C-alpha cells in the first residue's frame, strides 16, 4: 500500500496458545486490525499509491521483541 510497508500493532498481547479472531480491513491507503472484537488499531501507508501490489508474501504475526 502507498509507498512501502505499513505496520500496525495490537495494543493487547496475544500469546496464550488459544485461537483468536483477527479482522483486517483496508480501503485505499488506510487499514486497521482488530483482535477478538477489541479496539481496532488503524494506520495508513505513506505515499500516493492506493493499490495493493505484492510481489511476494504478506506476513502478519507476533513481534517477539516487545
C-alpha positions as CSV (number, residue, x, y, z in Angstrom):
1,X,0.0,0.0,0.0
2,X,1.2,3.5,-0.5
3,X,5.0,3.6,-0.9
4,X,6.4,0.9,1.3
5,X,5.3,-1.3,4.2
6,X,2.7,-0.3,6.8
7,X,2.9,-1.7,10.3
8,X,0.0,-1.9,12.8
9,X,0.3,-3.4,16.3
10,X,-2.4,-4.6,18.6
11,X,-2.4,-2.9,22.0
12,X,-3.0,-6.3,23.5
13,X,-0.5,-9.2,23.6
14,X,-1.9,-12.5,22.2
15,X,0.4,-15.3,23.2
16,X,-1.8,-17.7,25.2
17,X,-1.9,-20.5,22.6
18,X,-5.7,-20.2,22.2
19,X,-7.4,-19.5,18.9
20,X,-8.3,-15.8,18.3
21,X,-10.3,-13.9,15.7
22,X,-8.4,-11.3,13.6
23,X,-10.2,-8.8,11.4
24,X,-8.1,-6.9,8.8
25,X,-9.6,-4.0,6.9
26,X,-8.2,-1.9,4.1
27,X,-9.5,1.0,2.0
28,X,-7.1,2.9,-0.2
29,X,-4.1,3.7,1.9
30,X,-5.9,3.3,5.2
31,X,-6.0,0.0,7.1
32,X,-6.9,-1.4,10.5
33,X,-6.5,-4.6,12.6
34,X,-8.9,-5.8,15.3
35,X,-8.3,-8.8,17.5
36,X,-11.2,-10.7,19.3
37,X,-13.6,-7.8,18.8
38,X,-11.4,-5.3,20.7
39,X,-10.5,-1.8,19.9
40,X,-9.3,-1.5,16.2
41,X,-5.8,-0.2,15.6
42,X,-5.7,2.0,12.4
43,X,-2.9,3.5,10.3
44,X,-2.2,4.4,6.8
45,X,0.6,3.9,4.4
46,X,2.7,6.8,3.1
47,X,2.9,7.9,-0.5
48,X,0.2,8.4,-3.1
49,X,-0.5,4.9,-4.3
50,X,-3.7,3.2,-3.2
51,X,-3.4,-0.2,-4.8
52,X,-2.1,-3.3,-3.0
53,X,0.6,-4.7,-5.3
54,X,2.5,-7.6,-3.7
55,X,5.5,-9.3,-5.4
56,X,5.8,-11.9,-2.7
57,X,4.1,-12.7,0.6
58,X,2.1,-10.8,3.1
59,X,3.1,-11.6,6.7
60,X,1.3,-11.0,10.0
61,X,2.2,-12.4,13.3
62,X,3.7,-11.5,16.6
63,X,6.6,-9.3,17.5
64,X,8.9,-11.2,19.8
65,X,11.0,-8.2,20.6
66,X,8.3,-6.4,22.7
